[in-house]
């Protein structure tokens, strides 16, 4: 085990490296990093999303809703529309819910204690600790995949199912009153140097304390999971220059967004059976071709049916939309690709 003096030197080396090499992001500007609302928004956006992708979304989001109060008063459809392309839309739904709760119960101020934060929609263990560490400089840390990998290699720990031991090791390194920079330094180290596959140990500021570097031991981190395959059947209903879009309700995935009526299946049926499972008994035509897409931890095969109706019909939670109106409606990137492929009107 690393002795106290070495621990102190390790932390010092890491913080010194970070001060000279930290990645530049809009949420790290001093006035933003000290604003818990901005930290919270950035941390939620960064979940499952590359930091460089987040930059423009973050800037537009903060420009539209610069305070928790302004976000709490926004319409959910507006928030979802702004979120388009960022994915994992339930994050936006929970941001909106939590903004309302904080505005009403906490006078617009994000709580400073873990027990309260963890009760808010969309704020889990990592996000709660990240807010406390980064925004409030509390003596804690949020452990993301990058930090998990760095500490695992540093101490020769298996990163899978070893959460408790990894946390213990991290807390022996926490610098008093510098936890904000320390957490971000570990994140940058994992993203820029101690990467999953391409590790650059020679320029690592803490390599002399690292078991992985000193033993040259290859550790199996984050084994890749097999991609599951699912099947999406899309049912396009047309009336003149309009199509039907349906709003997703009470779903964890893409809640509140609009979509063409569809059916997602784990097993591939015949086209005949898929047509029989259509939302309405119409004269369905099978459209040629298919799309393939990767969604989170599964691959998606997409096929299409189309029906032309002579008068408008009614389906629950649906609206008729003209082609030139689609750009104004919150839909997912996947559904936008499907609409582009179908070119429905």
C-alpha positions as a printed NumPy array, in Angstrom:
array([[  0.   ,   0.   ,   0.   ],
       [  1.181,   3.52 ,  -0.793],
       [  2.333,   5.356,   2.34 ],
       [  0.985,   8.761,   3.374],
       [  3.9  ,  10.817,   2.024],
       [  3.617,   9.193,  -1.372],
       [ -0.132,   9.77 ,  -1.34 ],
       [  0.494,  13.449,  -0.726],
       [  3.012,  13.59 ,  -3.555],
       [  0.678,  11.702,  -5.887],
       [ -2.147,  14.184,  -5.293],
       [  0.204,  17.151,  -5.651],
       [  1.601,  15.834,  -8.944],
       [ -1.876,  15.226, -10.311],
       [ -3.179,  18.683,  -9.382],
       [ -0.067,  20.356, -10.769],
       [ -0.498,  18.466, -14.053],
       [ -4.165,  19.464, -14.198],
       [ -3.434,  23.167, -13.683],
       [ -1.254,  23.12 , -16.802],
       [ -3.093,  20.609, -18.986],
       [ -6.785,  20.681, -18.112],
       [ -9.25 ,  20.45 , -20.958],
       [-11.017,  23.714, -21.771],
       [-14.809,  23.502, -21.614],
       [-17.452,  26.229, -21.153],
       [-18.673,  24.61 , -17.915],
       [-15.158,  24.955, -16.486],
       [-15.006,  28.725, -16.835],
       [-14.674,  30.09 , -13.288],
       [-18.098,  31.766, -13.151],
       [-19.68 ,  28.511, -14.365],
       [-17.732,  26.026, -12.25 ],
       [-18.794,  27.949,  -9.15 ],
       [-22.459,  27.878, -10.19 ],
       [-24.094,  24.623,  -8.977],
       [-26.844,  24.914, -11.622],
       [-24.306,  25.032, -14.465],
       [-22.356,  22.135, -12.952],
       [-25.533,  20.081, -12.62 ],
       [-26.587,  20.725, -16.237],
       [-23.135,  19.862, -17.581],
       [-22.87 ,  16.678, -15.521],
       [-26.255,  15.466, -16.728],
       [-25.385,  16.226, -20.347],
       [-22.038,  14.446, -20.001],
       [-23.691,  11.199, -18.918],
       [-23.239,   8.716, -21.783],
       [-22.141,  11.563, -24.092],
       [-18.734,  12.709, -25.331],
       [-17.613,  16.043, -23.881],
       [-16.897,  17.606, -27.279],
       [-20.423,  16.728, -28.405],
       [-21.891,  18.37 , -25.319],
       [-20.243,  21.797, -25.784],
       [-22.718,  23.381, -28.212],
       [-25.727,  21.807, -26.507],
       [-24.57 ,  23.18 , -23.175],
       [-24.06 ,  26.699, -24.546],
       [-27.51 ,  26.808, -26.155],
       [-29.195,  25.297, -23.102],
       [-27.677,  27.821, -20.695],
       [-28.42 ,  30.677, -23.086],
       [-32.094,  29.665, -23.203],
       [-32.411,  28.878, -19.478],
       [-29.645,  30.668, -17.521],
       [-31.204,  29.895, -14.127],
       [-33.083,  27.088, -12.442],
       [-36.128,  29.334, -12.265],
       [-36.132,  29.913, -16.019],
       [-35.791,  26.172, -16.665],
       [-38.613,  25.385, -14.229],
       [-40.953,  27.724, -16.149],
       [-40.049,  26.313, -19.573],
       [-42.353,  23.945, -21.438],
       [-41.118,  20.369, -21.508],
       [-41.557,  20.257, -25.296],
       [-39.18 ,  23.225, -25.601],
       [-36.579,  21.505, -23.438],
       [-36.882,  18.266, -25.414],
       [-36.624,  20.179, -28.691],
       [-33.38 ,  21.794, -27.484],
       [-32.113,  18.349, -26.426],
       [-32.576,  16.827, -29.889],
       [-29.514,  14.877, -31.013],
       [-28.035,  14.562, -27.531],
       [-29.868,  11.295, -26.832],
       [-31.032,   9.681, -23.588],
       [-33.96 ,  12.099, -23.449],
       [-35.059,  11.047, -19.982],
       [-32.138,  13.169, -18.749],
       [-33.905,  16.258, -20.095],
       [-37.216,  15.202, -18.558],
       [-35.584,  14.779, -15.152],
       [-33.716,  18.093, -15.434],
       [-37.041,  19.785, -16.   ],
       [-38.742,  17.944, -13.104],
       [-35.917,  18.665, -10.692],
       [-35.736,  22.341, -11.685],
       [-39.394,  22.676, -10.688],
       [-38.783,  20.925,  -7.343],
       [-35.691,  22.995,  -6.502],
       [-37.445,  26.245,  -7.456],
       [-40.429,  25.421,  -5.278],
       [-38.894,  23.665,  -2.264],
       [-35.36 ,  25.073,  -2.092],
       [-35.785,  28.666,  -3.322],
       [-33.932,  27.875,  -6.529],
       [-30.759,  26.738,  -4.733],
       [-29.33 ,  23.274,  -5.332],
       [-28.988,  21.473,  -1.963],
       [-25.519,  21.053,  -0.475],
       [-26.028,  17.632,   1.113],
       [-25.997,  14.194,  -0.458],
       [-29.117,  12.864,   1.28 ],
       [-31.287,  15.586,  -0.235],
       [-29.709,  15.553,  -3.677],
       [-30.099,  11.801,  -4.103],
       [-33.867,  12.115,  -3.699],
       [-34.246,  14.399,  -6.728],
       [-35.27 ,  12.976, -10.144],
       [-32.305,  12.067, -12.321],
       [-29.693,  12.688,  -9.617],
       [-28.024,   9.436,  -8.709],
       [-24.993,   8.649,  -6.599],
       [-22.478,   9.884,  -9.16 ],
       [-24.249,  13.147, -10.035],
       [-24.906,  14.006,  -6.379],
       [-21.245,  13.55 ,  -5.467],
       [-20.096,  15.371,  -8.61 ],
       [-22.208,  18.424,  -7.727],
       [-20.914,  18.408,  -4.155],
       [-17.282,  17.981,  -5.205],
       [-17.116,  20.265,  -8.244],
       [-19.564,  23.039,  -7.389],
       [-19.307,  23.066,  -3.592],
       [-15.755,  21.683,  -3.214],
       [-16.98 ,  19.2  ,  -0.606],
       [-14.755,  16.38 ,   0.597],
       [-16.194,  13.802,  -1.791],
       [-15.92 ,  12.666,  -5.402],
       [-18.137,  11.264,  -8.147],
       [-16.621,   8.128,  -9.669],
       [-17.223,   7.909, -13.426],
       [-15.778,   5.307, -15.814],
       [-12.575,   7.293, -16.32 ],
       [-11.894,   7.699, -12.612],
       [-12.823,   4.062, -11.994],
       [-10.283,   2.961, -14.591],
       [ -7.48 ,   5.204, -13.259],
       [ -7.86 ,   4.031,  -9.663],
       [ -8.202,   0.4  , -10.738],
       [ -4.927,   0.541, -12.619],
       [ -3.2  ,   2.578,  -9.929],
       [ -3.917,  -0.063,  -7.259],
       [ -4.228,  -3.168,  -9.448],
       [ -7.911,  -3.607,  -8.687],
       [-10.518,  -5.239, -10.865],
       [-12.77 ,  -2.405, -12.001],
       [-15.814,  -4.668, -12.143],
       [-17.804,  -5.156,  -8.932],
       [-15.115,  -3.541,  -6.766],
       [-16.859,  -0.268,  -6.094],
       [-16.293,  -0.255,  -2.343],
       [-12.531,  -0.844,  -2.54 ],
       [-12.09 ,   1.746,  -5.283],
       [-13.969,   4.325,  -3.199],
       [-11.783,   3.61 ,  -0.152],
       [ -8.612,   4.157,  -2.171],
       [ -9.878,   7.43 ,  -3.635],
       [-10.798,   8.862,  -0.242],
       [ -7.243,   8.351,   1.001],
       [ -6.119,  10.722,  -1.779],
       [ -8.671,  13.533,  -1.478],
       [ -6.998,  16.937,  -0.901],
       [ -8.727,  19.237,   1.59 ],
       [-10.443,  22.183,  -0.139],
       [ -9.269,  21.026,  -3.573],
       [-11.718,  18.243,  -4.35 ],
       [-13.221,  20.151,  -7.283],
       [ -9.928,  20.226,  -9.184],
       [ -8.968,  16.761,  -7.973],
       [-12.074,  15.121,  -9.41 ],
       [-11.718,  16.915, -12.728],
       [ -8.025,  16.062, -12.85 ],
       [ -8.787,  12.364, -12.493],
       [-11.435,  12.607, -15.203],
       [ -9.005,  14.312, -17.578],
       [ -6.267,  11.812, -16.789],
       [ -8.592,   8.932, -17.656],
       [ -9.805,  10.64 , -20.819],
       [ -6.477,  11.896, -22.158],
       [ -3.76 ,   9.539, -20.851],
       [ -5.075,   6.508, -18.997],
       [ -7.528,   5.588, -21.736],
       [ -9.332,   2.3  , -22.05 ],
       [ -7.325,   0.951, -24.993],
       [ -4.627,   3.501, -25.838],
       [ -2.643,   4.084, -22.639],
       [  0.188,   6.657, -22.651],
       [  1.933,   5.868, -19.366],
       [  5.158,   7.696, -20.245],
       [  3.574,  11.147, -19.867],
       [  1.374,  10.266, -16.882],
       [  2.019,  12.561, -13.873],
       [  1.426,   9.738, -11.36 ],
       [  3.106,   6.843, -13.17 ],
       [  5.744,   6.225, -10.496],
       [  2.978,   5.409,  -7.999],
       [  1.029,   3.231, -10.43 ],
       [  0.999,  -0.551, -10.218],
       [ -0.123,  -0.863, -13.849],
       [  2.901,   1.102, -15.076],
       [  5.485,  -0.416, -12.747],
       [  4.415,  -4.025, -13.201],
       [  3.525,  -3.717, -16.904],
       [  0.562,  -5.916, -16.128],
       [ -2.255,  -6.064, -18.612],
       [ -5.58 ,  -5.936, -16.793],
       [ -8.895,  -6.756, -18.412],
       [-10.947,  -3.603, -17.802],
       [-14.493,  -3.033, -18.966],
       [-14.927,  -6.164, -21.069],
       [-17.025,  -5.454, -24.123],
       [-20.562,  -6.76 , -23.972],
       [-22.126,  -8.5  , -26.936],
       [-24.49 ,  -6.268, -28.825],
       [-28.06 ,  -7.524, -28.75 ],
       [-30.163,  -7.146, -31.878],
       [-33.681,  -5.733, -31.849],
       [-36.211,  -5.077, -34.58 ],
       [-38.244,  -1.916, -35.143],
       [-41.26 ,  -1.884, -37.464],
       [-42.392,   1.609, -38.447],
       [-45.955,   2.331, -39.631],
       [-46.22 ,   5.524, -41.703],
       [-49.811,   6.821, -42.073],
       [-50.286,   9.506, -44.737],
       [-53.105,  11.897, -45.57 ],
       [-52.332,  14.244, -48.471],
       [-49.173,  16.117, -47.341],
       [-49.498,  15.134, -43.668],
       [-48.419,  12.199, -41.532],
       [-49.317,  10.994, -38.049],
       [-46.83 ,  11.425, -35.211],
       [-47.418,   9.924, -31.78 ],
       [-46.158,  11.249, -28.446],
       [-44.3  ,   8.816, -26.203],
       [-45.92 ,   8.631, -22.774],
       [-44.737,   7.133, -19.463],
       [-41.559,   5.632, -20.907],
       [-38.013,   5.841, -19.57 ],
       [-36.641,   5.928, -23.117],
       [-37.347,   9.082, -25.191],
       [-40.226,  10.153, -22.945],
       [-42.221,  13.082, -24.337],
       [-40.782,  12.951, -27.873],
       [-42.839,  12.534, -31.019],
       [-42.429,   9.552, -33.344],
       [-44.022,   7.641, -36.184],
       [-46.152,   4.791, -34.726],
       [-43.932,   1.748, -34.396],
       [-43.394,  -1.593, -32.754],
       [-40.063,  -2.593, -31.129],
       [-39.468,  -6.349, -30.811],
       [-36.681,  -8.479, -29.38 ],
       [-37.268, -11.253, -31.917],
       [-37.687, -10.878, -35.657],
       [-41.159, -11.857, -36.946],
       [-42.082, -12.328, -40.586],
       [-43.2  ,  -9.252, -42.493],
       [-46.693, -10.749, -42.613],
       [-46.866, -10.971, -38.822],
       [-45.354,  -7.49 , -38.435],
       [-48.058,  -6.109, -40.737],
       [-50.742,  -7.817, -38.658],
       [-49.357,  -6.076, -35.55 ],
       [-49.875,  -2.615, -37.08 ],
       [-51.655,  -0.042, -34.856],
       [-54.677,   0.106, -37.208],
       [-56.335,  -2.182, -39.732],
       [-55.37 ,  -0.304, -42.884],
       [-54.191,  -1.194, -46.366],
       [-50.531,  -1.483, -45.4  ],
       [-47.869,  -1.59 , -48.103],
       [-44.436,  -3.004, -47.33 ],
       [-41.775,  -0.449, -48.241],
       [-38.515,  -1.755, -49.715],
       [-35.21 ,  -1.507, -47.915],
       [-34.205,  -1.329, -44.274],
       [-32.103,   0.791, -41.92 ],
       [-29.574,  -0.379, -39.354],
       [-28.695,   1.656, -36.285],
       [-26.797,   1.264, -33.018],
       [-28.749,   2.279, -29.934],
       [-27.002,   2.175, -26.558],
       [-26.242,  -1.517, -25.912],
       [-28.109,  -3.028, -28.858],
       [-28.229,  -2.982, -32.646],
       [-31.449,  -2.072, -34.386],
       [-32.85 ,  -3.322, -37.679],
       [-35.642,  -1.066, -38.985],
       [-38.295,  -1.958, -41.588],
       [-41.214,   0.073, -42.878],
       [-44.904,  -0.089, -43.768],
       [-47.042,   2.665, -45.262],
       [-50.775,   3.321, -45.51 ],
       [-52.554,   6.12 , -47.38 ],
       [-55.902,   7.209, -45.923],
       [-58.679,   9.189, -47.617],
       [-59.683,  11.056, -44.471],
       [-57.975,  11.895, -41.227],
       [-58.195,   9.251, -38.54 ],
       [-57.681,   9.589, -34.805],
       [-55.192,   7.716, -32.626],
       [-54.525,   8.336, -28.948],
       [-51.707,  10.845, -28.25 ],
       [-51.226,  11.582, -31.954],
       [-51.23 ,  14.675, -34.174],
       [-51.26 ,  15.207, -37.911],
       [-48.126,  17.046, -39.032],
       [-47.076,  18.644, -42.3  ],
       [-43.571,  18.009, -43.58 ],
       [-42.494,  21.627, -43.068],
       [-43.665,  21.483, -39.429],
       [-41.543,  18.493, -38.432],
       [-38.459,  20.648, -37.768],
       [-40.366,  22.439, -35.003],
       [-41.309,  19.244, -33.137],
       [-39.114,  17.419, -30.572],
       [-38.123,  14.082, -32.084],
       [-35.113,  11.827, -31.574],
       [-32.143,  11.678, -33.936],
       [-33.151,   8.133, -34.85 ],
       [-36.675,   9.226, -35.803],
       [-35.277,  12.154, -37.787],
       [-33.103,   9.703, -39.744],
       [-36.141,   7.51 , -40.347],
       [-38.161,  10.464, -41.63 ],
       [-35.307,  11.485, -43.895],
       [-35.138,   7.922, -45.239],
       [-38.895,   7.748, -45.856],
       [-39.249,  11.294, -47.21 ],
       [-42.965,  10.963, -46.388],
       [-44.452,  13.962, -48.216]])
